Amino acid sequence: MVAELPRLLAQRYGNSDSYSRAQVRKTLEAAGYRGRYVEYAYALCLNAADAERELDNRVVSARLRKELADEFFDGDTDFTIKLRRRGEVGNSAHTSIPLTDQALGARNHGITGTADADVP
């Protein structure tokens, strides 16, 4: 979802640092995301104030943004989802690994850019 949703939003509404609740909700529905994905989507795609309002809790919003920041944005909780290059999310102030490489690295025990057969 972290890789796909920003791309889908940019395709539908143009590239942006954040999106409205209605834009995120419509895109989630079109992509078939439900349940817990909605909370993460709001934390990821709305600006911080809107995310707090939608999640009805500043602590929940901050915790979800922290989880996302730690996993995908080198711990930077001030991240934006504005796409920089195809397949990347992150802030322009730091380097992000394309999510496809992150996924490969997670699957291949930290070795990015390799197929399963290449892992000892």
VENVEN-V903377 format. One record per pair of residues at least 24 apart in sequence whose C-alpha atoms are under 7 Angstrom apart, sorted by the first residue. I is the first residue (numbers start at 0). J is the second residue. If there is no record, write none. Layout:
i: [I;I]
j: [J;J]
//
This chain:
i: [2;2;5;14;14;15;16;16;16;17;17;17;17;17;18;18;19;20;39;44]
j: [86;98;80;81;82;81;79;80;81;44;45;46;79;80;44;45;45;45;63;80]
//
